[in-house]
Amino acid sequence: MNELPHCPKCESKYTYQDGLLFICPECAHEWPTSTEVHNETDDDPMVVQDSNGTPLADGDSITVIKDLKVKGSSAVVKVGTRVKNIRLAEGDHNIDCKIDGIGAMKLKSQFVKKA
């Protein structure tokens, strides 16, 4: 029978396995069963792809592929609008940019293609 590891937090020997985690019933500490845990760090660059799957980078130029309504305004970003010098950001709207005539905006990468 395999010996389960002791809890790294309180050194309890009463640990148990639940799926992909080891759990300590005494201190409620949980840790992964695999030693190959992937934590996102600064060494792992964020990968943002356009609607065609092409990777985007800071400073790229993009083209809008769908009319986009600007929230809180009657303005619309038209199909074919070209945006220069984008910045990639974390989150749902992962492109920060400045559009002529509209101003600073955040866009979703699924509505653009690399120019």
C-alpha positions as CSV (number, residue, x, y, z in Angstrom):
1,M,0.0,0.0,0.0
2,N,1.3,3.5,-0.8
3,E,2.2,5.7,2.0
4,L,0.5,9.1,1.9
5,P,2.7,12.1,2.6
6,H,2.5,14.0,5.9
7,C,0.8,17.5,5.8
8,P,3.5,20.1,4.9
9,K,1.7,22.7,7.1
10,C,1.1,20.8,10.4
11,E,3.0,17.5,9.8
12,S,-0.1,15.5,10.5
13,K,0.0,11.8,9.4
14,Y,-3.7,11.6,8.8
15,T,-3.8,12.9,5.3
16,Y,-6.1,11.5,2.6
17,Q,-6.4,11.9,-1.2
18,D,-9.4,13.4,-2.9
19,G,-9.1,13.4,-6.6
20,L,-6.0,15.4,-7.5
21,L,-5.5,16.8,-4.0
22,F,-4.1,15.7,-0.7
23,I,-6.1,17.0,2.2
24,C,-5.2,17.3,5.9
25,P,-8.3,16.8,8.2
26,E,-6.6,18.5,11.1
27,C,-5.7,21.8,9.6
28,A,-7.8,21.7,6.4
29,H,-4.7,22.3,4.2
30,E,-4.9,21.1,0.6
31,W,-2.1,20.6,-1.8
32,P,-1.8,18.9,-5.3
33,T,-0.9,15.2,-5.6
34,S,1.3,15.9,-8.6
35,T,4.7,17.5,-8.0
36,E,4.5,19.1,-11.5
37,V,2.2,22.0,-10.6
38,H,2.1,24.8,-13.2
39,N,1.8,28.2,-11.6
40,E,1.6,31.2,-13.9
41,T,4.6,33.5,-13.3
42,D,6.2,36.4,-15.0
43,D,8.3,33.9,-16.9
44,D,5.2,32.6,-18.6
45,P,4.0,35.2,-21.1
46,M,0.3,35.7,-21.7
47,V,-0.8,34.4,-25.1
48,V,-3.6,36.3,-26.8
49,Q,-4.8,35.2,-30.2
50,D,-7.0,37.0,-32.7
51,S,-10.1,35.5,-34.3
52,N,-7.9,33.6,-36.8
53,G,-5.6,32.1,-34.1
54,T,-2.7,34.4,-34.9
55,P,-0.8,35.4,-31.7
56,L,-0.9,39.1,-30.8
57,A,1.8,41.2,-29.1
58,D,2.1,44.6,-27.6
59,G,2.5,47.3,-30.3
60,D,0.7,45.3,-33.1
61,S,-1.9,46.8,-35.4
62,I,-5.3,45.1,-35.6
63,T,-8.5,45.4,-37.7
64,V,-12.0,45.1,-36.2
65,I,-14.0,42.3,-37.9
66,K,-17.5,43.1,-36.6
67,D,-19.5,46.3,-35.8
68,L,-19.1,46.9,-32.1
69,K,-21.4,49.1,-30.1
70,V,-19.7,51.3,-27.5
71,K,-21.3,50.8,-24.1
72,G,-22.9,53.9,-22.7
73,S,-22.8,55.8,-26.0
74,S,-24.5,55.8,-29.4
75,A,-21.1,55.4,-31.1
76,V,-20.2,52.3,-33.1
77,V,-16.8,50.9,-34.0
78,K,-17.3,49.9,-37.7
79,V,-16.0,46.8,-39.4
80,G,-12.6,47.4,-40.9
81,T,-11.5,50.0,-38.4
82,R,-7.8,49.8,-38.0
83,V,-6.2,50.2,-34.5
84,K,-2.5,50.8,-34.1
85,N,-0.2,50.2,-31.1
86,I,-2.3,47.9,-29.0
87,R,-1.5,46.7,-25.4
88,L,-2.3,43.3,-24.1
89,A,-4.1,43.1,-20.8
90,E,-5.4,40.5,-18.3
91,G,-9.1,39.7,-18.2
92,D,-12.1,39.2,-20.5
93,H,-11.4,42.3,-22.6
94,N,-7.7,41.6,-23.2
95,I,-6.8,44.4,-25.6
96,D,-6.3,48.0,-24.5
97,C,-6.2,50.5,-27.4
98,K,-7.1,54.0,-28.5
99,I,-9.5,54.4,-31.4
100,D,-9.5,57.6,-33.4
101,G,-12.8,59.5,-32.9
102,I,-13.8,57.3,-29.9
103,G,-10.9,57.2,-27.4
104,A,-9.5,54.6,-25.1
105,M,-11.2,51.2,-25.2
106,K,-10.9,47.6,-24.2
107,L,-11.6,45.0,-26.9
108,K,-12.1,41.3,-26.9
109,S,-9.5,39.5,-29.1
110,Q,-12.3,37.4,-30.7
111,F,-13.6,40.5,-32.6
112,V,-10.2,41.5,-34.2
113,K,-7.7,40.2,-36.6
114,K,-4.0,41.1,-36.9
115,A,-3.4,43.7,-39.6
